[in-house]
Amino acid sequence: MENNEINTTNAVNEPAHEATQHCCGSKKMNCSHCLVVSNIVLFIAVVVLFILHFTSTPKGMTNPDAKPVAVSETGQLKVAYINTDTLNSKYEYIKDLEKELQAYTTNKQNSLKQQAEQLQLDMQKAQTEFQEYLKTGDQLSLTQQKAKEAEFKTREADLQKRAERLSGLEQEMAQQIQKKNLEDNEKMIKAVYAFIREYNAANQQFNLILAKSGAASPVLYGDEAMDITNEILEGLNKEYKSVKKK
């Protein structure tokens, strides 16, 4: 029996909101992550529209000398960005979650594989015995033949049920792996959001912290002075290291 390959990637992406959405995108992305990325891109688009709204001339303004409030000019809006690709590859919590999920997946797959192999052996044995019966069954009495044939029918039905149950277990395993992956992502992203909030309150106090990613991001350019990736990554790893020791 072939075992389907399961993608098991945890990743950080841009902060859409603080509910249970996941912001993960990496080498091994599944369809759940595609939905998350769509929500994230929508969020960033709203932010961009918000900024454009305050840096362009409002509709209906008739006074040519009047100027709209330009947030970028007044310096009221402090913006920074984080390279989420770097967090995905260097945040130790993500690495450990990936290892844990891979071990969980391997264990589930091995268990399923053992059951499939045993079923195959039992089917081969039943087939061999049935072929032997066809060769020598005429040496048995009619009563013995009937009993033997009834036994083969019962074994065949049992093997069929086991095969159907195994197919259901394969689907169930895939769902369990996906569920664990999503739960791990949720724990991880909540930890990242909480850290960024605490960092921002204690340090720069930015109005906006955007996500910059090479994979899918509307942030085409950002001044390096606005890049706080390294300090966020350093803080996250330091926090995780201390929590991991406990």
Legacy VTK file of the C-alpha trace (Angstrom):
# vtk DataFile Version 3.0
C-alpha trace
ASCII
DATASET POLYDATA
POINTS 246 float
0.000 0.000 0.000
1.289 3.450 -0.858
1.333 6.037 1.892
0.488 9.565 0.904
3.194 12.147 1.560
2.087 14.662 4.176
3.392 18.244 4.232
4.462 19.235 7.709
5.624 22.841 7.758
5.159 25.449 10.414
5.921 29.029 9.466
5.403 32.649 10.345
3.793 35.116 7.972
2.348 38.559 8.201
-0.055 39.290 11.136
-3.596 39.329 9.837
-5.321 39.348 13.257
-5.000 37.674 16.598
-7.667 35.061 16.264
-6.881 31.531 15.312
-5.629 32.213 11.775
-2.192 30.941 11.004
0.502 32.915 9.300
2.691 30.199 8.027
4.384 29.800 4.723
7.477 27.718 3.968
8.873 24.991 1.760
6.163 22.497 2.717
2.900 24.359 2.596
-0.473 22.683 2.544
-3.887 23.950 1.382
-4.781 25.326 4.854
-1.805 27.632 4.596
-3.016 28.903 1.229
-6.193 30.187 2.913
-4.124 31.846 5.627
-1.901 33.586 3.066
-5.025 34.912 1.300
-6.300 36.422 4.557
-2.893 37.926 5.281
-2.570 39.501 1.836
-6.068 40.969 2.246
-5.024 42.499 5.566
-1.906 44.112 4.100
-3.953 45.438 1.177
-6.291 47.138 3.646
-3.291 48.692 5.412
-1.934 49.999 2.109
-5.309 51.503 1.227
-5.419 53.101 4.667
-2.074 54.786 4.102
-2.976 55.886 0.560
-6.186 57.364 1.884
-4.282 59.700 4.181
-1.559 60.574 1.687
-3.754 61.487 -1.299
-6.185 64.291 -2.034
-9.662 63.356 -0.777
-12.536 63.371 -3.246
-14.715 66.472 -3.094
-11.899 68.817 -1.962
-12.488 72.032 -3.940
-9.961 74.374 -2.328
-6.770 74.074 -4.448
-4.636 75.483 -1.627
-5.928 73.042 0.964
-3.743 70.030 1.780
-4.913 66.695 3.169
-3.268 65.262 6.237
-0.178 63.437 5.004
0.830 60.948 7.639
4.175 60.230 5.999
5.020 63.941 5.996
3.917 64.773 9.521
5.887 61.885 10.991
2.882 60.713 12.995
2.991 57.210 11.551
5.945 55.031 12.582
6.319 51.955 10.397
8.639 48.954 10.606
8.739 45.593 8.901
9.842 42.046 9.668
11.204 39.625 7.091
9.073 36.558 7.754
11.227 34.330 5.544
14.071 34.891 7.997
11.844 34.066 10.958
10.673 30.888 9.225
14.214 29.653 8.740
15.849 30.811 11.974
13.227 30.824 14.729
14.121 27.806 16.889
10.537 27.256 18.023
9.460 26.677 14.415
12.320 24.242 13.861
11.363 22.236 16.940
7.696 22.193 15.967
8.629 20.880 12.531
10.748 18.117 14.065
7.965 17.198 16.482
5.375 17.085 13.718
7.648 14.994 11.511
8.165 12.485 14.320
4.405 12.388 14.926
3.787 11.835 11.221
6.421 9.111 10.936
4.967 7.265 13.925
1.458 7.376 12.440
2.695 6.254 9.028
4.715 3.378 10.480
1.718 2.121 12.429
-0.428 2.230 9.293
2.295 0.555 7.259
2.561 -2.343 9.722
-1.186 -2.931 9.571
-1.123 -2.814 5.758
1.756 -5.276 5.580
0.022 -7.689 7.968
-3.179 -7.471 5.943
-1.260 -8.255 2.778
0.347 -11.311 4.408
-3.013 -12.566 5.624
-4.543 -12.107 2.167
-1.689 -13.990 0.525
-2.037 -16.802 3.061
-5.771 -17.059 2.467
-5.215 -17.104 -1.298
-2.566 -19.821 -1.049
-4.790 -22.004 1.132
-7.729 -21.544 -1.201
-5.651 -22.567 -4.227
-4.518 -25.656 -2.299
-8.125 -26.470 -1.488
-9.038 -26.304 -5.169
-6.367 -28.933 -5.864
-7.148 -31.329 -3.015
-10.707 -30.479 -1.988
-12.186 -33.394 -3.874
-10.510 -35.701 -1.373
-12.764 -34.332 1.372
-16.297 -35.405 2.097
-19.128 -33.139 0.938
-19.666 -32.026 4.535
-15.997 -31.136 4.896
-16.026 -29.304 1.576
-19.016 -27.194 2.609
-17.373 -26.345 5.930
-14.128 -25.391 4.213
-15.865 -23.181 1.672
-17.832 -21.444 4.436
-14.563 -20.824 6.251
-13.025 -19.229 3.143
-16.064 -16.949 2.705
-15.828 -15.813 6.314
-12.103 -15.092 5.975
-12.700 -13.200 2.727
-15.352 -11.001 4.357
-13.060 -10.352 7.315
-10.168 -9.375 5.058
-12.438 -7.040 3.096
-13.555 -5.313 6.287
-9.949 -4.913 7.402
-9.028 -3.377 4.044
-11.904 -0.890 4.268
-11.009 -0.041 7.860
-7.381 0.500 6.855
-8.444 2.913 4.122
-10.481 4.857 6.677
-7.508 4.917 9.049
-5.349 6.412 6.306
-7.771 9.312 5.852
-8.080 9.712 9.611
-4.296 9.810 9.949
-4.033 12.598 7.360
-6.678 14.600 9.231
-4.917 14.095 12.569
-1.602 15.257 11.119
-3.220 18.312 9.567
-5.014 19.117 12.823
-1.792 18.905 14.811
-0.014 21.057 12.265
-2.697 23.753 12.518
-2.712 23.602 16.326
1.083 23.928 16.418
0.918 26.882 14.035
-1.694 28.555 16.191
0.414 28.209 19.334
3.492 29.476 17.540
1.857 32.505 15.902
0.161 33.557 19.130
3.571 33.465 20.807
5.048 35.607 18.022
2.201 38.127 18.158
2.460 38.395 21.942
6.212 38.946 21.776
5.890 41.642 19.098
3.240 43.459 21.157
5.457 43.395 24.239
8.523 44.424 22.255
6.671 47.310 20.624
5.263 48.558 23.917
8.677 48.494 25.592
10.764 49.828 22.709
9.962 51.588 19.456
6.186 51.829 19.767
5.514 51.599 16.039
2.064 52.323 14.662
2.446 49.602 12.048
4.683 46.550 11.835
4.381 44.949 8.414
5.531 41.593 7.106
7.953 41.407 4.192
8.282 38.105 2.389
9.864 37.059 -0.862
7.106 34.513 -1.447
3.948 36.638 -1.189
4.084 40.201 0.041
2.839 43.591 -1.208
5.889 45.215 0.431
8.065 45.692 -2.647
10.653 47.859 -0.914
11.488 48.872 2.613
14.281 51.058 3.923
16.742 48.905 5.873
16.399 51.316 8.780
12.790 50.083 9.109
13.857 46.420 9.267
13.554 45.075 12.824
13.816 41.393 11.846
17.090 40.643 13.610
16.127 42.125 16.949
12.732 40.411 16.878
14.361 37.094 15.940
16.999 37.466 18.646
14.332 38.238 21.238
12.117 35.338 20.159
14.953 32.826 20.309
16.116 34.138 23.670
12.587 33.831 25.054
12.141 30.324 23.638
15.487 29.177 24.972
14.560 30.218 28.489
11.096 28.611 28.243
12.551 25.396 26.804
14.836 24.943 29.817
11.906 24.873 32.231
LINES 1 247
246 0 1 2 3 4 5 6 7 8 9 10 11 12 13 14 15 16 17 18 19 20 21 22 23 24 25 26 27 28 29 30 31 32 33 34 35 36 37 38 39 40 41 42 43 44 45 46 47 48 49 50 51 52 53 54 55 56 57 58 59 60 61 62 63 64 65 66 67 68 69 70 71 72 73 74 75 76 77 78 79 80 81 82 83 84 85 86 87 88 89 90 91 92 93 94 95 96 97 98 99 100 101 102 103 104 105 106 107 108 109 110 111 112 113 114 115 116 117 118 119 120 121 122 123 124 125 126 127 128 129 130 131 132 133 134 135 136 137 138 139 140 141 142 143 144 145 146 147 148 149 150 151 152 153 154 155 156 157 158 159 160 161 162 163 164 165 166 167 168 169 170 171 172 173 174 175 176 177 178 179 180 181 182 183 184 185 186 187 188 189 190 191 192 193 194 195 196 197 198 199 200 201 202 203 204 205 206 207 208 209 210 211 212 213 214 215 216 217 218 219 220 221 222 223 224 225 226 227 228 229 230 231 232 233 234 235 236 237 238 239 240 241 242 243 244 245
